[in-house]
Amino acid sequence: VVTFQVRIGMDSAFENFLKKLKHALEEAGTMPAYSVFVPALGGNGGQWAVSVPHQAMAEFGGPSRGWMEQVLVQVYGHADMQVIIDGLNAAVESTTSELFVLRPDLSMNLPPA
């Protein structure tokens, strides 16, 4: 899960970036499953959490650094990719990354309903 702290007043710019990235991934045929979360109540304003599930730790050896730029260049061209990345950098104040692992051996199994 990557949490983006978006600058005040820049939510629409960040949302625009996500739309362009989604379009590029679809066009390139590399669209992963993902979820985007925005707190509705409470929390700090401007937080967006993006989660991409993986079945095994080996999947984290996937795309190399710079994969996002490569996909954006493939679909939009180098000049537009730079404009898109500059917009992202202007919109985002900070990011944090967290890894969550499901541990069935530590989870409570609920009885069937």
Residue pairs with C-beta under 8 A, 6 or more apart in sequence:
1 49
1 50
1 51
1 97
1 98
1 99
1 100
2 49
2 50
2 51
2 95
2 96
2 97
2 98
3 47
3 48
3 49
3 50
3 95
3 96
3 97
3 98
4 14
4 47
4 48
4 49
4 50
4 92
4 94
4 95
5 44
5 46
5 47
5 92
5 93
5 94
5 95
6 14
6 46
6 47
6 48
6 91
6 92
6 93
7 46
7 90
7 91
7 92
7 93
8 45
8 46
10 46
10 90
10 91
10 92
11 46
11 91
13 87
13 90
13 91
14 48
14 88
14 91
14 92
16 87
17 84
17 87
17 88
17 91
18 36
18 48
18 50
20 72
20 76
20 84
21 68
21 71
21 72
21 84
22 31
23 75
24 71
24 72
24 74
24 75
24 76
25 31
25 32
25 71
27 74
27 75
28 71
28 74
28 75
30 71
32 52
33 52
33 53
34 50
34 51
34 52
35 50
35 51
36 48
36 49
36 50
36 51
37 48
37 49
37 50
37 51
38 47
38 48
38 49
39 47
46 93
54 60
69 81
69 85
72 80
72 81
72 84
72 85
73 81
76 84
